[in-house]
Amino acid sequence: MALLVYKFGGTSVGSTERIRAVADKVKKAHDLGDQIVVVLSAMSGETNRLIALAKDMQEIPTEREMDVLISTGEQVTVALLTMALHALGCEAISYTGAQVKILTDSSFTKARIREIEDAKLRADLNDGKVVVVAGFQGIDELGNITTLGRGGSDTTAVAIAAALKADECHIYTDVDGVYTTDPRVEPKARRLDHITFEEMLEMASLGSKVLQIRSVEFAGKYNVALRVLSSFKEGCGTLITYEDTQMESALISGIAFNRDEAKLTITGVPDLPGVAFKILGPIADANIEVDMIVQNIADDATTDFTFTVHRNDYQRALGLLEQTCADLGARKVTGDDTIVKVSIVGVGMRSHAGIASTMFKTLAEEGINIRMIGTSEIKISVVVDEKYLELAVRALHAAFELDKIKA
């Protein structure tokens, strides 16, 4: 008998027919003797509908009341799934995050989980019930309803799995696992049987939308084995765990990309201590996240400083940098919001030389100019012109033979 946590996203519970299909899947697993906790998102589109209602009432909705409102989406789905299970003759009980209780901090709309009281869940599981929990939500120390931010149901599922020491946490989505890259860009992309937490975290942070970053961080921290599966077809999905010997043969596990990049450069800055802080301080104060950074020193004791931001923050960051340019007496500011970031990810980089040179050679042969380079222990990222995105992904996928199953 295994203790499993299942999480179903919005498309998986987008209609009463799909909720019945989820109930069938859950009952089959329960009938085999497994203990099952199900975590649900709201129906697809429901959270956006509720946000639109809030903005119709108040231009900038009060965050506490926003959490009260948008947490109702998951309350609907957990009640409906529990009813569907009852109709199949399966004992089940539903809980909101507050009823569990999932204790969070008081950062409304983006709360973080502090603790989960698992006694009630364990008692119900031991009584043979399927436990159905509303994802995305919790309660703070003052009894206020809180929500965990977009994709927070993944985090709820992983946190419950960690609290219960579940055997696995199954994340059911509209895809059947983690792929070597986006199949819409490279049709030869291959589903991975295994991937490490580190690789998945890099893939998620670099643009892969399969899992929420916080959920992967949580799973790695508490060593919760994650499995990504499809709600709509059978399969073994992709297992996400710590590195093991099965994964050592793969140099590169996947290629991620991010279209939402913009680049800013300030040239002719006096090369003095603290200049990086003077450039990035105002950017940080404006709550704009900086990704890649490159600094070049010239012979005339000046420096050129380049960094990337999210494309939505481009105009705001450009205005701040132009003011900084005037304050520092720098030469000029330039920007480009028609760039993308393409990254290769793999734990095999730790023990194999030549990965970077293969990447750069492949791009050069396709006539793709690299604007910026960033590296970590298990990834290499390059910034290129937006028009080359699909060509770069396909060329790198072929160069590293990611369409082939490694022995």
N, C-alpha and C positions, 0 to 999 in steps of 0.2 A: 504493500500500500504506500502510495506516494502522497505528499502534501504539495499541491500545485496551486499557484496563483495565475488566473487567466485575466488578461486585460483586453477589452474590445473597444476599438475606437469608434468615432462617430459614424463612419460609413457602414460599419458592421452592425450598428443598431439604428440605421437610418429610417426604418419603417417597421411596422408591426410584423410583417412577414420575415424580415431579417432578424428581429428579436426572437421570433419563434425558432428560426434556424439556429441561433446561438443557444437557445434553451435545449434544443435537440442535442447539440454537440456537448453541452455541459452535462446533460443527463447521462449520455453514453459513458463519459469518463467517470461519473459518479457511480454508475451501475457496476463498473469494473472494480470498485472498491477504493478509488482515490478520494482523498479529502480535497475539496475544491473551494477556493475563494475566488469570486469573480469581481473585477473592478471595471466599471463602465464610464465612458464619456457620455456627453449629451448627444442627442441625435444630430447628424451632420447638418450644419447650417443654423442650429438652434441658438448657439452662443452668439453668433453674429446677429441674429434676429433680436435677441435680448439687449445686446449692446446698442442696436439702432433705436430700440424703444427708450433706453436710458437717455441717449443723446437728443431724442425728441423732447424729453422733459427738461433737460439741463445740458447746456452746451459742453461743459466739462463736468461730467457726473461725479458726485461725491464718492470717493473710493470705497468707503465702508458700505454704503447702500448699493454700490455696483456689485460688491461681493454677495450681498444678500440676494440680489436679483439673479446674477448669472449662475449661482450655485443651484438654482432650481432646475436647470436643464438635466443634470445628472440624477436629481431626485425622481424625475419622471422615468428615466430609463431603468433605474434599479427597481422601481415598483413594478413596471411593466414586465421586466424579465422574471421577477419573482412570481408574478401571477402566471406567466407562461410556464414556469417550472411546476407550479401547483397544478396547472391544467394537465400536465404530463404525469402527475402522481409523484412528483419529486419534492421532498421536504426542503424548504428554502426560506430564508429570512433576509430582508433588506435593511441596510443601515446607511444613514448619511455620514459624512465625515465627522460631524459633531457627535453623533450617537456612538461612534466606535470606541474611544474618542481619539482622533488624530490631532494632536496638539501642535500648533504652529506658533511662529512669532506673529507680530501684529502688523506686518507689512502688507496692507490690503492690496489685492490684485496680483501680488508677487510674493506671497508668504513662503517661508521655508519650514519644513517639518522638523520639529524638535524631538517628538516622542510619540509612540503609538501604544495605547493600552490594549494589550492582546488577550486579556483574560476572557472577555465576552466572546471574541472570535473563536478561541480554543474550546470554550464550553459548547458552543453551537456545532463546531466541527466534530467534537467527540460525541455529540448527540446524533450524528449522522446527517446533519443539514448542510446544504450548499449555502454559503454566506455570500451575499451580493452587496458590494460596497460602492458608494458613490465616489468616483475619482475626482481629482482636481480641487478638492476642498478639505477644510479642517476647521478648527476652532482655536481661538487664542485664549490666554489665561483669564481674560475678562468675559469670556463667553461669546465673543463676536465671531460671526461666520467669516472665514477667510478663504481665498482661492490662491492657487499655486502658480498662476500664469499659464500661458498657452502651452498645451501639451502636458499639463500637470498630472493628467491621469496616469501617464507612464510612471511618473515619480511616485504617485500613490501606490501603484501596484508593486513597484520594486521595494518601497519602504515597508509595505505589509509583508512581502516575502521575506525581507530581512528580519522583521520583528518575530515572525512565526518560524524562522529558519526553514523555509520551504525548500523542497528539493529542486524546483525550477520555477521560474516566472515566465509565462508564455505571453508574449505581446502579439495579439492578432491584429493585422492591418489589412490593407487592400493589396499588398504585395506579399510574395511567398518567401521572403527572406532578404538578406543583404546581398547585393550584387557587386561585382567587380567595378562597375560604374553604372550610370543611369542607362537602362536599356533603350530609352527614347533617343539617346544620343549615339550609343553604340549597340546595335542590335545583337552583336556577338557577346555582349556582357553575360557573365556566368554567375549563377547563384553559388555563394560560398557555403560549404557545410559548417565551417568553423571560422571564427575571427576572435582576436583577443580584445579585452576591454580597452587596452591602449589604442589599438587600431580603430576600433569602433568610435572611441572618443574623438580621435583625430578626424575620422571620416565625418562624424556629426558636426564638429566645429568648423570643418572646411566646406560644408555645403550639403552633405547627405541628409535627407529629410526623414529617413526611416525611423529614427529614435530621437527623442529629446535629449539634449546634452546632459541635463541634470540627472536624468534617470540612469544614464550610463555611468556617470560619476558615482552615484549612490550605489549602483550594483557593484562597481569595482571596489568601492570602499568596504562594503560589507560582504563581498564575495558571493553575490547572488547570481547563480547561473541564469542567463537570459536566453530565451529562444524566440526568434521572430518568425511568425507563421502567417499564412493567409487565412482570412475568415471564409474565403469563397472556394477554396480547393484544398484537397488533402495533400500532405507532404510533411517532411521532417524539418523544413525551415532552416534557419541558420542559428547555431549555438554560439553564444558569446561567453567566453570564460577566460581564465588566465592562460598565458602561453603554455603550450605543451609540445611534446616531441613531434606530434602530427603536423604542427604548423611550421616547424623549423625549415622545411624545404622550400617554402614560398618566400621569394625575395620581396615581392610586392603583392599585397592583398587586394588593393583597389585604387581607383582614381576618383578623386572628388573634385568638384569645381564649384565656384561661386560667381554668379553673374552680377551680384550686388556690390561691386567694388568701384572705388574712385580713388584717384591718385593726386596728391598735392606736392608741389616742390617749391621751396624757398631757396633762392640762390644768392651767393655773395654775402653770406652771413659772417660777421667777424668770428674767427675761430678762438673763442674764449671759454673758460670754465663756466658751466651753467647755461650754455646757450641752448642745449636740448630742452632743458626745463622751461626756459623762456618761450620756446616755440610751442611745446606741447602742454604747458601749464594751462593756458587759456582754453585749449581744446578739451582738456580733462575737466576744467571747471564748468564747461558747457555740457558735460555728461556725454561727450562724443567719444566712442571707442575707437582706438587706433589699432590697426592690425600690423602690417609689415612696416619696417623702418630701415632706411638706407642713408648713410651719411658719407659724403666724399670730401676729402680735404684737398684744396687747391694750393698751388705754389705761392699764391699771394696772401697767405694767412687768412683765407676765407674758406667757408665750407658751404656745400650744397646739401640740403636736408630734404629727404623725400619720405612720405608716409602715405598709407592708404587708410581710408575710412569707408563706412557703409555708404552706398550711393545716395540714400535718403538724407545723409548728413553733409553731403558734398557742398552745397551752396552756403550753409551756415559755417562750415569749417573754412571755406574759401574766404569769407568775409573776416573771420577772426584772424586768419593768417595774413591777410593784407594789412590789417592794423598792426600785427606783430612786425611785419616787414618795415613799416614806417618807423615803429618804435626802435628797432634794432639798427636802422640804417642799412638794411640789406638791399640787394640789387633789384630783385623782382620776385613775383609769385606766379607760378603757372599751375594749371590743373587739367585733369583729363577724367571724364566720367564714362569713357567708352572702353574700359579695360575689364578683364576678368582674371580670376585666380584659378590655376589648375595645379593640383597636388597629387603626388604619388605617395602611398602610405604602405608601410610594411615593416614588421619586426625583423625581417631578414636583413634589413639595412645595417643592423648592428654588427653583423658578422661577415658581410660581403662588401668588397670594394667595387668601384666602377658603376654603381647605380646612377650617381649624378651624371657621369660622363655619358652613359647610355641615354639618359633623358635629354641632355643638352644636344647630343649628336642627332637624335631623332627629330627634335624640333628644328634644328638647323637644316636638316635635309628636306624639311617641308617648307623652308623659307619663313619660319616663324621667329620673329625677333623677341628675345626675352627682355622685358623692361626692368624687372626686379626679381631677386631670388631670396627665399627664406628657407631655413632648414631647422629641423630638430633631430633627435636621435632616430626617429622612425618615420620622418616625412621630409619631402622636398617640395616646396611650393614655388611657382613662377607666376609672374604677372605678364600677360600678353594682351594684344589688341583683341577686343571683343569678337571681331569677325573671324578670328582663328580658333575660337573655343572648340567647336565640334571636330575640326580637323586635328587639333592638338590631342583631344581625348582619344579619338580613334587611332591616331598614329602611336601614341604611347601604349594603348591597350594592346596593339599588335606587337610593338617592340618588346614588351615584357611578357608576351604570350599568355595573357590573362584569360583568353578563351579556352585554354587547354587545361585539363584536370591534371594536377601534379601527382606524381606517384608517391 
